[in-house]
Amino acid sequence: MDKQLLIADLRDEHGQGILADTPVVSADLVEIGQVGDVRTTDFRLSMLMRRDLYVPASAVERLADGRVYLTVTVSELEDVEWDRPSLFG
């Protein structure tokens, strides 16, 4: 069984992890919201005028410059099934 990627495993070049209120940027470099709750395997993405999403750690490309960069574009966010948090937290 593959080990599930944990939010705590994700660090920027300074060793900083994902924190609440950190800006979140899509793969097409659009700032789409900010980190809400940080959980074990996902985090809540709070966006203005849109539903919150629970972004899995596997969808994080990198942490840099005080931002979380995702592997998905703005248009791809319409099709993801991240409406509910992971059962594993």
Backbone bond lengths (Angstrom), bond angles and torsions (degrees), N, CA, C in turn:
res aa  C-N    CA-C-N  psi(-1)  N-CA   C-N-CA  omega(-1)  CA-C   N-CA-C  phi
1 M - - - 1.454 - - 1.534 109.61 -
2 D 1.322 117.02 132.50 1.457 121.44 179.88 1.527 110.70 -71.48
3 K 1.310 115.11 143.41 1.460 120.51 175.92 1.519 108.78 -73.63
4 Q 1.319 117.08 131.31 1.467 121.40 178.98 1.526 109.47 -77.45
5 L 1.335 115.17 135.61 1.457 120.26 179.02 1.526 109.54 -68.43
6 L 1.307 115.74 133.40 1.465 121.57 -179.34 1.521 110.27 -105.00
7 I 1.319 115.71 148.17 1.467 120.69 176.30 1.532 109.94 -57.70
8 A 1.314 117.42 -37.72 1.468 120.96 -179.04 1.523 112.47 -64.31
9 D 1.340 118.04 -19.62 1.463 121.48 178.46 1.529 112.45 -76.38
10 L 1.309 117.52 -16.23 1.463 122.58 -174.89 1.523 110.08 -89.22
11 R 1.328 116.55 123.70 1.472 122.02 -177.96 1.518 109.68 -139.55
12 D 1.331 116.27 150.44 1.459 120.16 174.20 1.531 109.33 -86.70
13 E 1.317 115.89 -173.65 1.465 120.71 -177.43 1.521 113.73 -65.08
14 H 1.332 117.27 -15.22 1.463 122.12 179.12 1.528 112.05 -102.87
15 G 1.337 117.24 3.56 1.454 121.18 -179.95 1.521 113.94 86.73
16 Q 1.329 117.37 5.50 1.463 122.14 -179.29 1.529 109.86 -80.59
17 G 1.311 116.57 135.90 1.459 121.59 178.02 1.523 111.92 -93.09
18 I 1.315 115.70 -171.09 1.467 121.59 179.21 1.521 109.01 -78.17
19 L 1.326 116.37 127.79 1.457 122.90 -179.70 1.524 110.19 -122.34
20 A 1.329 116.17 154.03 1.459 120.88 174.89 1.521 109.79 -56.30
21 D 1.315 116.16 146.84 1.464 125.62 178.09 1.534 114.31 74.82
22 T 1.339 117.93 5.89 1.461 120.86 176.25 1.527 109.17 -73.92
23 P 1.335 119.15 133.27 1.467 120.84 176.38 1.532 111.57 -61.85
24 V 1.337 115.33 144.35 1.466 121.91 179.13 1.525 108.29 -117.25
25 V 1.345 115.81 133.09 1.459 122.96 -175.19 1.526 109.21 -121.44
26 S 1.324 116.76 134.54 1.466 121.81 178.92 1.527 110.63 -75.40
27 A 1.337 116.49 171.35 1.464 121.40 -179.92 1.523 112.03 -64.58
28 D 1.345 116.83 -23.23 1.466 120.01 176.81 1.532 111.54 -94.89
29 L 1.342 115.36 20.65 1.474 125.01 171.31 1.522 114.58 63.84
30 V 1.338 116.45 37.19 1.456 122.39 174.21 1.528 107.64 -105.48
31 E 1.334 116.73 127.84 1.458 119.07 176.05 1.525 107.44 -73.24
32 I 1.338 116.60 117.14 1.466 121.00 -170.26 1.518 114.50 -108.05
33 G 1.307 117.94 -10.33 1.457 120.14 -179.75 1.512 109.76 163.48
34 Q 1.340 113.88 -154.96 1.448 117.96 179.46 1.518 110.64 -144.31
35 V 1.318 114.79 159.56 1.455 121.59 179.61 1.525 109.24 -66.66
36 G 1.325 115.43 131.57 1.464 122.15 172.61 1.525 107.51 -98.13
37 D 1.320 115.97 -115.94 1.462 121.28 177.93 1.522 110.02 -71.70
38 V 1.325 115.79 139.28 1.457 121.69 175.10 1.518 106.91 -106.98
39 R 1.331 115.47 125.31 1.457 121.20 -177.68 1.528 109.27 -117.16
40 T 1.313 117.82 -172.15 1.461 121.26 -175.78 1.527 112.94 -67.50
41 T 1.341 117.73 -48.20 1.465 120.68 -174.58 1.524 113.56 -117.22
42 D 1.333 116.88 1.14 1.465 120.45 179.15 1.523 110.05 -155.21
43 F 1.331 115.49 173.72 1.461 120.29 172.74 1.520 108.45 -139.30
44 R 1.332 114.77 153.91 1.461 120.00 178.86 1.521 108.28 -84.51
45 L 1.322 115.30 125.47 1.459 122.36 176.63 1.521 107.78 -96.96
46 S 1.326 116.85 113.19 1.462 122.70 178.30 1.513 108.91 -93.18
47 M 1.336 115.50 124.17 1.463 121.02 -179.05 1.519 108.83 -127.11
48 L 1.322 116.52 142.45 1.457 121.04 176.71 1.523 110.14 -68.21
49 M 1.306 116.58 135.86 1.467 123.42 173.31 1.534 113.11 61.86
50 R 1.321 117.99 19.28 1.462 122.02 178.00 1.516 108.42 -141.92
51 R 1.305 114.81 162.46 1.464 119.74 178.37 1.532 109.86 -69.13
52 D 1.316 116.26 150.97 1.459 120.40 174.20 1.518 108.92 -71.85
53 L 1.314 115.94 149.11 1.457 122.51 176.43 1.519 108.89 -123.26
54 Y 1.325 116.04 153.40 1.460 122.05 176.23 1.528 107.59 -107.85
55 V 1.301 115.81 99.89 1.460 123.03 -172.33 1.528 110.10 -83.54
56 P 1.339 117.30 121.62 1.472 119.16 177.98 1.527 111.18 -71.80
57 A 1.313 115.67 151.84 1.464 120.84 179.11 1.523 111.35 -55.75
58 S 1.323 117.86 -31.76 1.466 121.55 -178.62 1.526 112.88 -66.99
59 A 1.329 118.26 -15.17 1.467 122.20 179.46 1.529 112.42 -93.21
60 V 1.316 117.03 3.60 1.466 121.41 178.06 1.524 108.28 -92.38
61 E 1.322 116.19 118.91 1.466 120.75 177.60 1.521 110.45 -75.61
62 R 1.343 115.29 -48.54 1.460 119.41 -178.71 1.524 110.00 -166.33
63 L 1.327 115.00 165.66 1.450 123.45 170.00 1.520 106.02 -115.55
64 A 1.327 116.50 125.62 1.462 120.06 179.98 1.517 109.64 -161.08
65 D 1.302 116.32 150.58 1.468 122.42 175.55 1.524 112.74 53.97
66 G 1.329 116.75 34.52 1.461 120.65 178.85 1.515 113.91 70.94
67 R 1.338 117.55 22.52 1.465 122.30 -179.52 1.522 110.38 -133.99
68 V 1.342 114.92 157.96 1.457 122.23 172.67 1.523 106.77 -104.09
69 Y 1.329 117.00 121.86 1.465 122.02 179.23 1.526 109.36 -103.13
70 L 1.339 115.91 128.61 1.460 121.44 -177.76 1.524 111.70 -96.05
71 T 1.324 115.99 166.15 1.459 123.12 177.44 1.524 111.92 -92.04
72 V 1.325 118.39 -1.71 1.466 122.14 -177.98 1.524 110.64 -114.26
73 T 1.336 115.08 149.59 1.463 121.38 178.44 1.524 110.15 -85.64
74 V 1.322 115.55 171.18 1.462 120.88 177.49 1.528 110.43 -57.94
75 S 1.319 117.33 -46.60 1.471 119.74 -178.31 1.525 111.82 -66.82
76 E 1.314 118.09 -33.21 1.473 120.61 177.45 1.520 112.34 -68.21
77 L 1.330 117.50 -24.79 1.467 120.36 178.07 1.531 112.06 -62.37
78 E 1.326 116.78 -25.07 1.461 120.77 178.72 1.520 112.06 -64.94
79 D 1.337 116.74 -26.65 1.462 121.21 -173.65 1.523 115.19 -104.43
80 V 1.315 117.74 -6.34 1.469 119.20 -179.06 1.523 110.26 -73.53
81 E 1.294 115.56 152.94 1.466 121.32 178.98 1.529 109.21 -107.96
82 W 1.309 114.62 64.02 1.460 121.47 -177.81 1.526 111.43 -113.59
83 D 1.333 116.91 31.49 1.459 121.12 -177.91 1.524 113.79 -72.33
84 R 1.314 116.01 -21.85 1.463 120.90 -177.45 1.525 109.52 -123.83
85 P 1.318 115.90 148.49 1.461 117.76 177.82 1.521 110.83 -67.78
86 S 1.312 115.33 156.68 1.464 122.08 176.48 1.527 109.56 -61.27
87 L 1.312 116.34 146.55 1.459 120.46 176.56 1.517 111.42 -65.07
88 F 1.319 116.08 -23.98 1.455 121.11 -177.37 1.520 113.45 -90.17
89 G 1.338 115.96 -1.36 1.451 122.34 173.88 1.459 114.06 74.82
